Amino acid sequence: MKICPTCRRTYDDDALNFCLDDGSVLTFGVDHSNAPTIAMNPRPTAPGHPSQGMQQGWTPPAATPYSMQPKKKKSRGWLWAVAILCLGILLCGGGIAGMFVYFASVANNNTRVANNSTNARWTNSTNPNANSSPVDPSRVEEIGLEDWSKQTSSWGTNEFKDGELFMASKEKGNYFVIVATDQYKTDKAATRVTVRNAENVESGLGYGLVIHSDSTPLQNDYAFLIDAKRKRFRIVRHDPEKEVAVVPWTNSKLINEGTADNVIEARDKGAKIELYLNGQLATSITNKQGPTGGVPGLYTGDGAKIAFKKLEIIK
């Protein structure tokens, strides 16, 4: 049985995804749209001065995790009718541009966020990633991920083992994000990380690299995400409480499938950002509305257990 989280109408058809009355995304009996915000590891803001409420804590010296749950989508049934109409026009010899406009219009996806905090340590590395373009080793700075696993939250898990940081959101439909603080910047730099799908499971939200992030996660950033199980990638931009699709899911032969390593890289060129997979250009975007600078981070979604290593910034 499915239930509408807005009007509470129930449906016996499990194949139905949207409410026929208000277009909300249906859930399996439990409405998570009002899940409470939970802060992790409360600590006083200063000695002898405890902060108020659940979100007490001090500004972390190196990294901050966030978790989020997608906001319920409005019904797009009318768009299917437009698609059918456009397909008919296309079969008659025209309407190609109209089809592109339609597919671009279904890419947006809003989100809501809840927050937590943790610590991380930064270290230097002289070993550039072998799967990307050669660079002067002195320009490569590797971010130590071992301390990012010291704390967990009710939304996600993270564990450092054998040189890899394993991250996963605790529920399907959620994603778990950790970003660094202001010590290192991704503007005018190449930022890359090596990821692998530890259990070779599909992730409808994806997992990968965050760049140009505000030190408060998911307020302002870009995320370059892959799903190795289906060999596809997407790019999203985060505004406060909203995730905007910049490039929708796109199939790519550049992605190594299964549990193999994939190197995800973003190169900031100012007005343009180039996105690479395993050292080869996958796509590029024009940065007109998004952030022009910020810090790096990691993103996992849909409960997939993802291993991260070699998070590097190359200036």
C-alpha positions in Angstrom: 0.0 0.0 0.0 1.2 3.6 -0.8 0.2 6.8 1.0 0.3 10.4 0.0 2.2 12.4 2.6 0.2 15.6 1.9 -3.5 14.6 1.7 -3.0 11.1 3.3 -4.9 9.4 0.5 -3.9 5.7 0.2 -3.4 3.6 -2.9 -3.3 -0.2 -3.3 -1.4 0.0 -6.6 2.3 -0.2 -5.6 3.3 0.8 -9.2 1.7 4.2 -8.7 4.4 6.8 -7.8 2.4 10.1 -7.6 -0.8 11.2 -5.8 -3.6 11.7 -8.3 -5.0 14.6 -6.2 -2.0 16.8 -5.5 1.0 15.2 -7.3 3.0 14.4 -4.2 5.4 11.4 -4.3 3.8 8.4 -2.7 5.5 6.5 0.1 5.1 3.0 1.4 2.9 3.7 4.4 5.2 6.0 6.3 5.6 9.7 5.6 9.2 10.9 6.0 8.6 14.4 4.7 8.5 15.9 8.2 11.5 13.9 9.6 13.1 15.9 12.5 16.4 17.7 12.1 19.0 15.8 14.3 22.3 17.3 15.3 25.2 15.0 16.0 27.6 15.2 19.0 26.2 18.3 20.8 29.0 20.4 22.3 29.2 23.8 23.9 30.0 26.8 21.7 32.5 28.0 24.2 33.7 26.8 27.6 31.0 27.5 30.1 28.5 28.8 27.5 26.3 25.9 26.2 24.2 26.7 23.1 20.5 26.2 23.0 18.5 23.3 21.5 19.4 20.3 19.5 22.0 22.1 17.2 24.5 23.1 19.9 28.1 22.6 18.8 31.2 24.5 17.8 32.5 25.2 14.3 34.4 22.1 13.3 38.1 22.6 12.4 38.1 20.5 9.2 34.9 18.9 7.9 31.1 19.0 8.2 28.7 16.2 7.3 25.1 16.8 6.1 22.3 14.5 5.3 19.2 15.2 3.2 16.0 13.7 2.0 14.5 14.7 -1.4 11.5 17.0 -1.3 8.3 15.4 -2.7 7.9 16.0 -6.4 4.9 17.6 -8.0 3.0 15.6 -10.6 4.4 15.7 -14.0 1.6 13.7 -15.7 1.0 16.6 -18.1 4.6 16.4 -19.2 4.0 12.9 -20.4 1.2 14.2 -22.6 3.5 16.8 -24.0 6.1 14.1 -24.6 3.7 12.0 -26.6 2.6 15.0 -28.6 6.2 16.0 -29.3 7.0 12.4 -30.3 4.1 12.4 -32.8 5.5 15.7 -34.3 9.0 14.2 -34.4 7.8 11.1 -36.3 6.2 13.5 -38.8 9.5 15.0 -39.5 9.8 18.0 -37.1 9.8 19.1 -33.5 13.4 18.0 -32.6 14.1 21.2 -30.7 10.8 20.9 -28.8 11.9 17.4 -27.6 15.1 18.7 -26.3 13.3 21.4 -24.4 11.0 18.8 -22.8 13.7 16.6 -21.6 15.6 19.5 -20.1 12.4 20.6 -18.3 12.1 17.3 -16.3 15.6 17.5 -14.8 14.9 19.6 -11.6 14.6 18.0 -8.2 14.1 19.9 -4.9 15.5 18.8 -1.6 15.4 19.5 2.1 18.3 19.2 4.5 19.2 18.3 8.1 22.6 18.8 9.6 25.3 17.4 11.8 29.0 18.1 12.5 32.4 16.2 12.6 36.1 16.8 12.3 38.7 16.0 9.6 42.5 16.4 9.2 44.3 17.8 6.2 47.6 16.3 5.0 49.9 16.8 2.1 50.6 14.3 -0.7 53.2 14.2 -3.5 51.4 11.5 -5.4 49.1 12.7 -8.2 46.4 10.3 -9.3 47.7 8.1 -12.1 44.3 8.1 -13.9 44.2 11.8 -14.5 46.4 14.3 -16.3 50.1 14.6 -15.2 50.7 17.5 -12.9 53.7 18.8 -10.8 53.6 16.8 -7.6 54.3 19.9 -5.6 50.9 21.3 -6.7 48.9 18.3 -5.3 47.4 18.5 -1.9 45.7 15.3 -0.5 43.0 15.7 2.1 43.3 13.1 4.9 40.0 11.3 5.2 40.8 9.0 8.2 39.4 11.5 10.8 36.1 12.0 8.8 35.0 8.7 10.2 35.2 9.6 13.9 31.5 10.4 14.3 28.3 9.2 12.7 24.7 10.5 12.5 21.2 9.2 12.4 21.2 9.8 8.7 24.4 8.2 7.6 27.4 6.0 8.4 31.1 6.5 7.8 34.1 4.2 8.5 37.8 4.5 7.6 39.3 1.1 6.8 42.4 0.0 4.8 43.0 3.5 3.4 39.4 4.1 2.3 36.5 6.1 3.8 33.3 4.1 3.5 30.1 6.3 3.5 26.4 5.5 3.2 23.1 7.1 3.9 21.0 5.0 6.2 17.9 5.0 4.1 17.1 4.7 0.5 15.9 8.1 -0.8 18.3 10.0 1.4 21.8 11.2 0.8 24.7 11.9 3.2 27.2 14.6 2.5 30.4 15.7 4.2 32.3 18.9 3.2 35.6 20.4 4.4 35.9 23.8 6.0 37.6 26.9 4.5 41.2 25.7 4.7 41.2 24.5 1.1 39.4 25.9 -1.9 38.3 24.4 -5.2 38.2 27.6 -7.2 40.8 27.8 -10.1 41.8 24.3 -9.3 41.3 20.7 -10.3 39.6 18.6 -7.6 39.4 14.8 -7.8 38.6 11.7 -5.8 38.7 8.0 -6.4 35.5 6.2 -5.6 34.2 2.6 -5.8 30.8 1.0 -5.2 31.8 -1.4 -2.5 28.7 -3.7 -2.9 27.9 -3.0 -6.6 24.4 -1.7 -5.9 22.4 0.8 -7.9 22.0 4.3 -6.6 19.2 6.4 -8.0 20.7 9.5 -6.4 24.4 8.7 -7.2 27.6 9.3 -5.3 30.7 11.3 -5.9 32.5 14.7 -5.6 31.3 18.0 -4.3 33.0 21.3 -5.3 32.6 25.0 -4.6 30.7 24.2 -1.5 29.8 26.7 1.2 31.3 25.6 4.6 27.7 24.9 5.6 26.9 21.9 3.4 24.2 21.9 0.7 23.7 25.7 0.8 25.7 26.4 -2.3 27.8 23.9 -4.4 28.1 21.6 -7.4 28.1 17.8 -7.2 29.4 15.5 -9.9 27.8 12.1 -9.3 28.0 8.6 -10.9 26.1 5.3 -10.7 28.6 2.7 -11.7 26.0 -0.1 -11.6 24.2 1.5 -14.6 27.3 3.3 -16.0 25.8 6.8 -15.9 26.5 10.2 -14.4 24.7 13.4 -13.5 25.6 16.9 -12.2 23.5 18.9 -9.7 23.7 22.3 -8.1 22.6 22.9 -4.5 20.9 26.1 -3.5 19.6 26.5 0.1 17.1 23.6 0.6 17.0 22.8 -3.1 18.9 20.5 -5.5 18.8 21.6 -9.1 19.7 19.2 -12.0 22.3 20.8 -14.2 23.0 17.7 -16.3 20.4 14.8 -16.0 21.5 11.2 -15.8 23.6 10.5 -18.8 25.0 7.1 -19.9 28.8 6.9 -20.2 31.3 4.2 -21.3 34.0 6.1 -19.4 32.7 4.6 -16.1 34.2 1.4 -14.8 31.3 -0.8 -13.7 31.0 -3.1 -10.7 33.3 -2.5 -7.7 36.1 -1.1 -9.8 37.7 2.3 -9.0 36.5 5.4 -10.8 38.3 8.7 -10.7 36.0 11.7 -10.6 37.5 15.1 -11.4 36.3 18.7 -11.7 38.5 21.4 -13.2 37.4 25.0 -12.6 38.1 27.2 -15.6 36.3 30.3 -14.3 33.2 30.7 -16.4 33.4 26.9 -17.3 33.8 23.7 -15.3 35.1 20.6 -17.0 34.1 17.2 -15.6 36.4 14.2 -16.1 35.9 10.5 -15.6 39.0 8.3 -15.3 41.1 11.0 -16.9 38.8 11.6 -19.9 36.5 14.6 -20.5 32.9 13.5 -19.8 31.2 16.9 -20.2 31.5 20.6 -19.2 29.1 23.1 -17.9 28.9 26.9 -18.0 28.9 28.4 -14.5 26.4 31.2 -14.8 24.2 30.7 -11.8 26.2 28.6 -9.4 29.1 29.3 -6.9 32.5 30.3 -8.2 34.4 29.1 -5.2 34.3 27.0 -2.1 35.5 23.8 -0.5 35.4 20.1 -1.6 33.2 17.4 -0.2 31.8 13.9 -0.7 28.2 12.7 -1.4 26.5 9.3 -1.2 22.9 8.4 -1.8 20.2 5.7 -1.6 22.0 3.7 1.0 24.8 2.6 -1.4 28.1 1.8 0.5 30.8 3.9 -1.3 34.5 3.8 -0.6 36.4 7.1 -1.1 40.2 7.7 -1.3 42.7 10.2 -2.6 40.6 13.4 -2.3 43.0 15.9 -3.9 43.2 19.5 -4.9 45.6 20.5 -7.7 46.4 24.2 -8.0 
